[in-house]
Amino acid sequence: MLKRVVITGLGVVAPGANNVSEFSRLLREGRSAITRQEDMAEAGFNSQVAGSPTGYMENLDQYFTSEELLAVNDLMVLTSRAAIDAWKDAGLEVPDRKSDHVHWDTGAILGTHLGALDTVNTKLLPNVQAGKIRRIGSSAVEQIMLSSLSAKVGGLLALGNQVSTNSSACTTSSEAIIMSYLRIRHGLANRMVAGGAEGRNIFNWAGFDAMRVLSSKFNETPEKASRPLSATAGGFVPGAGAGVVILEDLETAQKRGATIYAEIIGTALNSGGHRMGGSMTAPNPISVQRAITDAVKAAGIKAADIDYINGHFTGTFADPYEIANWSTALQIEPSELPPVNATKSVIGHTLAAAGSIETVGLLTQMKEGFLHASLNAEDLHEKILPYEKSIVRERRDADIRIAAKSSFGFGDVNGVMIFRKFEKQE
Amino acid sequence: MTENEIKDKVVEILKPYVRNTDNLGSVSNSTHIITDLEVNSSRLVDVILAFEDEFDIEVSDEEADKVQTIGDAVAMIKAKI
């Protein structure tokens, strides 16, 4: 029998917020977390603004032993902070390092897009080029292996079920949540630590700048740079961070009296095959629509039941297509689309981490009963004007019972999730 | 440099890698780096690199393999400086 899967813990390190309560405040206040980045300017980037988390390298003794700190990098710190915070938020105890207890029923799928390019470029490359292989030391492999983030968290939390890292560009962490959901749904695990991370380094962002897909016309006014849905959007603002959720089957969660944020009631993962207008860098619109309809069908709901859509909206040419795909897939007139906002307008595009950070944002809004303002959308793109009524441009109170989250990535890959607020009597 | 001075520096270098800090208080030449101090064996690579930097010496892989106790480390370093 398929299990019902619920979310019992949230953790986040985002631009402008090092924990869930700071993230909630950021969204509620509608403050842009985008700031000017001197290292981008010095390196000659066209775009010199980013969503760059700060302060997350402080108080690390609350997360790691001093011995562990010798062998962690940015990506591992971001992920571990979010994972441990989510674990504690779920009311679970961080295991003692000396205890041999293993959580055989709990696993982790934690993804990344670009891995630890900073470690590769600063520790591996110079030593290899100088012929100093010994000088690489013992901890390079565990920091540059793509599974570094899931492996680290698996050790910190003594996880004994599947522990792995996934990658599907900017769909990555939504995919991680969906794969974790399916694992629990099919009874292969009782609990999963799911999400993703992207490290804060300019190597991760340089290739996008070279592609000229980053926002470069607002270097002097960073708070205006991330403009999803806007007519004057000229690319996305890159970011870094980590978002992690704890998923459990309903029975396991209820047995231990866990607080339940929401139930995942439908998901879809697919790709567009680089056909029908899709390519390595653009989504096949039919595949996007199929992902939406598949998730809605799996959830067993009607389009009209959706109270809120947290879109992928990045501030690129793709925004008008995404919103049209929602309308087409849901068979809803543009003027009737449920409320929509773009969390990237506040924090930028955190790449692999976007799906899970924005899921934390979605669940926070659901729990606290508000919709955050989509910033810099005062001048809507002409193709988005028909949806004007649905774009949340000022924060407002909202009773969100069913919400949808979409993520799309290079490679023509899509992920959609439907969440339902959990009612105590269920 | 006296043997005691070398030993103090060796212990200082090892400190961040030590997982059994209880045994740090009673370190002697016979203290085993892996079994007594619970230094992760793969980290010995980094410890040897730190010895090289601190004492300005070079340590071959064969010499590194023979270092098991604090006394082994002190003797190897003393012979090289």
Boltz contact constraints between the chains, C-beta under 6 A:
constraints:
  - contact:
      token1: [A, 66]
      token2: [B, 16]
      max_distance: 6.0
  - contact:
      token1: [A, 67]
      token2: [B, 17]
      max_distance: 6.0
  - contact:
      token1: [A, 67]
      token2: [B, 19]
      max_distance: 6.0
  - contact:
      token1: [A, 70]
      token2: [B, 16]
      max_distance: 6.0
  - contact:
      token1: [A, 137]
      token2: [B, 46]
      max_distance: 6.0
  - contact:
      token1: [A, 138]
      token2: [B, 42]
      max_distance: 6.0
  - contact:
      token1: [A, 138]
      token2: [B, 43]
      max_distance: 6.0
  - contact:
      token1: [A, 138]
      token2: [B, 45]
      max_distance: 6.0
  - contact:
      token1: [A, 138]
      token2: [B, 46]
      max_distance: 6.0
